[in-house]
Amino acid sequence: MGTLEGPWEKVSRGLLATTAGMSKALARAAVVLRDDIRQGIISQAPGGQRFKPLAESTIKLRMRGMSKRARRRAQKTIARGAATKALIHHGDLVGSITYQLVSAREAFVGLLRQAKHKDSGESMANLGAIHEYGATIADGWGRGIHITIPPRPFIGPTWDADRAKVAKVFEDALAESIKSAFGLR
């Protein structure tokens, strides 16, 4: 058996740095997806798909809790044809969209189960699922009222639209890390 010769210490350090670089590249890609999901909600068109407008009853319900001054401003906004934004009543949903590195090769982007709505204490993941897929609440509040919440998907369309972009961000960040680790800049 022969002896290997060469800069093995440098190669070993480079491989370790590349492993750390993979996590950094994954985090960079996850941040891009998280930010685009948030921006999709704010723009009301995640992945280029416009949300269904809010029902008149939802707008009225939201306005009931407003001061007279805020209600007048909201009515002027609605009268100008500007729609009240879906999924942004308090901003809890947008603010709860996050990412976590699960491993050096896997990231989670979305709503964590432990994230709670600040007023109701409801899981933001549950609320997100209701909006992503829609829901029908039968006999709401025990008064025989049926409530239908139409789907307003915000994660799926963004992922579909961003898949190539996220992959490119990951590939570029990983290539940068490898070049740096092996002194190839």
N, C-alpha and C positions, 0 to 999 in steps of 0.2 A: 504494500500500500504506500502511495506517495504522500508527500507533505505538501499542503497547500501553502502557497506564498502569496503575499499581497497585503494591501491595507485593510485587513479584516476588522481591525478595531474601528476604523472609519466607517466601514460598511455596517458593522453592528450598531454603532451610534446612529447612523442614517436610518436604519430599519426601525429603531426605537422611536426616532423623531417622526418617521412616517406614520407610525401607529397613532401618535399624539396628533399629528396633522390630519389624520382621517377623522378624528373626533371634531377637530376645529372646522373641517370642511363640511361635515354633517351639520354642525351647529349653524354654520353660515347659510346652508341651504334651508334649514328649518326656519330660520329667522325670515328669509325671503317669503316662504309660504305663509307663515304666521302673519306677516305684515300685509301680504296681498289679500288674505282672508278678511282681515280687519278693514282694509281699504275697500274691499268689495261691499261690505255691509254699509260703510259710510257713503259710498257712491250709489248704493241701492242697486248694483248690478254686478254681483260676484261672478267672476269668470265670463263677464259680458252678458249674463242673463238677468234681465230686469226683474225685480221683485213685483209681485202682484200688489197693487195699492191697498192701503188699509181700508177696512170697511168703515162706512159712516158711523156705525155704532161704536167702533173702537176709538175713533177720533173724539166722539162725544164723551165717551167714558174717560179718556185721558184729560179732556178739558174740564171735567167736573172737579178735579182736584186742584185746578189752577186758580191763582188769584184773578180778580177781575181784570187787572192790567195785563197779565200774561194771557188770559183768555182772549182779550181784544186783539192782542198782537197775533195770536194763533189764528183767529178768525180772519184777520187781514191777509195773513200768509196763505190760508186756504182759499180765500176769495180771489187772490191773484193767480190761482191755479197751481201754486206750489204744494206738492203733496207732503203730508206729514210722513216722516221717515219710519219705515218698518224696522223692527229689531233694535231701535236706538232710543227707547223711551227714557232710560236713565243712563245708558252706556255700560251697564253691568256686563252684558253679553260680549260686547266688543272688547272690553277691558279684561275679560276672563280668558280670551283666546291666547293660548300660550304654547310653548314647546318644551319638551324635556328630552335629553339624550337617554335612551333606554339602555344602550350599550354603545360600543365603539362603532357599530354597524347599523344601528337602528335609532330613529328618533320618533317621538310622538308629537303631533301638532294638532291642537284642538282644544277641547274643554275638559279639564280634569274633574273627576268625580267630587273631589273635596272642595272645589270652588263653589261657593254659595252665593245666592242672590242676597244683596245687602238688606232688603226689606222683608222678604218672605222666608229666607233661609233655605229655599228650594235649591236643589243641586243644579248648577248651571249646565252640567252635561245633560240632565233631563230636559231642561228648558230648550237647550240647543237642539236636542233630538226632536222635540215637538215642532220647532220651526223648520228644521231640515226636512222632515218627512210629512208634517201636517198632523192634525189630530182632530177627533170629534169627542167632545165632552158631553156625555148624555146626562140629563137631569142635573145640570149645574146648579149648585146651591140649594138643591132639594125642592126646586120650584117648577120642575118640568121644563126647564130651559135647556135647549140643545145649542151648544157652541161649536162652530166649525172653524178651525184655524187652518188656513190653506198652507201647503208647503211653501216655504221660502228658503230653498237650499242655499247655503252659503259656503259650505266646506267642499262638497262634491264638485260643483261647477268650477271652483277656484283650482282645485287639484287637477281636474281635467285640462283646464286652460294653461296651468303652470307646470305641468309635468316636465316638459322639455327644458323650460327655463330653470327649474329647480335642479335638474340633472346637470345642466351646464354650469351652474354656480358651484355645485359639488365637485364636478370634474376639474374646473379651473382652480378652485381652492386646493384640491388635492395635488394637482400638478405643481402648483406654486410651492406647496409644502415639500414635495419630493425634491424639487430642484434646490430648494433651500437646504434640506437635510443633507444632500450629497454635494453641496457647493457648486451647483450647475447654473447659477444665475448669470 
